[in-house]
Amino acid sequence: MKTLITIITMALSISFANAQKSASEKELLSTLDENTPKALKEHKVPGLAIAVIKNEKVIVKKGYGFADVEAKIEVNSETGFNIGSISKMFTAWGIMILVEDGRLDLDAPAATYITKWQLPESEFDTDKITIRNLMQHTAGLSVHGYNGYESRKELSSTVESLLGTSREEEAVIQIMEPESEWKYSGGGYTILQLVIEEVTGRSFADYMQKTIFTPLKMNQTSFNINKQLLKKSAKPYDENGKEIALRSFNAQAAAGLHTTLDDLIIFAKTSYAPNPVLSEKSIQLLTNPTEFSKGNYGMGYMEMNRFGDFTLHGHGGSNEGWHAGFMLDFESKSGIIILTNGESGRNVLFGDMKDWAQWHGSN
């Protein structure tokens, strides 16, 4: 009899817990449903895709608004978005795969692996520029970010990008002593792009496809923006909600990745568990923040504590007409992913992130 009572008690407890969890999840979804459409309208952002993960389980996966306003195509989890600087997080994985394979040394001078280009001479010591400090933004390099090109016909090679052949302001030069302070540099990630190409003998996009996206079955993710990928892609819009041209990038490693909510969910879950691509040890190394960044950046990953008594690792991303956020709480195996297709998407994104963080902190 006692055993039966114990079983019944346990069953009721589990049922109650599930009911409580369900109510909590419904509360979050209700908040998002109320606030997101208002924010999209206020900031003239056409659409948004959002996923919330709790204890490795996807509890929210939803689209709001439009991927294509004129055609009235709604956003869903298969809608494609450019994710800007979140691309750097994937590039860091690409580098660490080569480190694990013994083909790269994090602390070797980057010039060791490059034959097609070299930094212009300066008063600083270029031999101190290593793979590690390129990833950490402590190499002392120029070029914060990239604007991209409206026409794919304007695209050139990685080397020409580093030289500033098309745009002088994109030429990567050394502007301070390596390991003297933290300075964000998309240019440093373009050097990493060239390192990958020279070490592997493949294009950067092909290497990333073969080593990361294909093994993880991220089938709608690519640095090669082709017609097939664009069939399900959202269109980008300016601050007034007017459609603008989709930009392409020479500096793919820094800003050029196109993906979907579904594929980023795959990547998030992969990050929490053993996977066929990268070891847990390497992921921990990438997420561990550096002293020079004052604890805010590791290698391809930001660290964020501003929302509560939990730590988030991931990255934000923005290009003209796009804003995105990818943040994971590794301790609870939870996180949030938000993708938008509007120039003012940052305002909507941070609103949803604050709503989630408040909920996450109390659950």
Order of alpha helices (4+ residues) and beta strands (2+ residues): alpha-beta-beta-beta-beta-alpha-alpha-alpha-alpha-alpha-alpha-alpha-beta-alpha-alpha-beta-beta-beta-beta-alpha
